[in-house]
């Protein structure tokens, strides 16, 4: 399985794994699962760190690659085909980073690991990651 982790779930997986449900933890730990983090998520983390909303123990350019390597997570680049998918999505979610993750998952046929209820409305192939109940 090729699993695209949304930004929040990737951060949980490396910083607060107890926030993930058992299925999400098992998939992340399964060597057969190909883990991906979008460049959009790296961009989002870097911006949130810069404006003080997401403190990190090191600079993003040191912290993120270190954790990607530790977790054996590949990066998913942003391509024109991902961008061209965006106008085809209804405007249910206004977060540009999340919309791009949805477009990438649909275009590349990834399963998206998320805990974002708004993303669920788009009905991409997804796995719910939060220990909180789905709604």
N, C-alpha and C positions, 0 to 999 in steps of 0.2 A: 504494500500500500504506500502511495505517495501522499504524505500528510503535510499540508500547509498550516503552520501554526499562526494564529492571529497574534498580534503584538502582546496583548494581555496574557494569553495562554503561554506564550514563549517565556515571558518574564516570570510567570508563576512557576513554570517548569524548572527554571534555573535559580529562582530566589525563594519561592514559597510553594513547593510541590504539594503540600497538604491542602492547598486550595483546589487542586485538581481532583476529579473523581477517579475511581479505581481504573475504569476502562481507559481513560486518557493516560494515566501513569503507565499502564501496561503497554499501550501502543507506543508511547515515547521510549520506553525501555526495550521494546522488542527490536532485535537487530535486523529483522526483516522489514521493518518500517523505514522508509526513506523520509527523513525529516527535512523540511524546508522552512526558511524564514525569508520573507520578501524583503527586498531592498526598501520597499515602502515602510516596513516596520522599523528597519534600521534608521531610516529618515525620521520617522515619528519619535522614536526613542531619543535620538540626538536632539531634536527640537525641544521635546519635553524636558530633557536634561538641561539644555541651555537656558530655558525660561524658568527653571527652578521647580517644575512640577514633578520631576522624576530624578531624585538624587541617585547617583551611582558611585560605587567605591573608587572608580577610576574614570579617566576620560573615555567617552564612548568608543573612540578609535582603538583603544586598548582593551576595554572591557568586553565589547561585543564579539570581536574575533576570537578572543580567548574562550568565551563561553560557547561559541559556535563550534570551535574545535573540540572542546571538552565533550560536548553533547553530540558530536558528529552530525551537525546540522549544516545543510547546504544552503546557499543563498539563491533566491529566485530573482533574476533581474527583471526589470520592467521593460517590456517591448511595445512597439506600436500596436500589435494586435491586442494587447491588454487595454491600451488606451481606447482603441476603437470599439471595444466591448462596452465601455462606460455609458454612451448614450442609449444603449439598448436596455439598460437597467432602469427600473422605475425609481423615482426619487423618494424612496422610503427611508433611506439612511443618508444623512447629509454629511457625515464624516468622510472626507475625501480618501483617507487612508483605508478605512474599512471598505469603501466602495471599490477601491483598487484591488484589495485582497479578494473580494467577491469576483471581480472581473478576471483576475488571475486564476482563481480556482475553476471558474467556468471554462475559460479558454484552454487551460492546460489539463483539465480533468483531474484536478487534485481534490482530495477530501480536505475540507477546512475544519480545523479544530478550533472551536470558539466557545465563548460563554456570553456572547452578545446576542440578546434577544432580537434586536433589529436585523441582524444578519440572517437569522432564521427565516425571516419573512421572504427572503429572496429564493429560498429553497435550493441553495447549491448543495451538492453532496457534503454533508457535514456530520461531525461527531460533537455532541455536547460535552463540554469539558469541566464544567463547574460542579462542585459538590452540592450547590444549591439546586433545588428542584427546577425542572424545566417548566416553562409556562408558555 
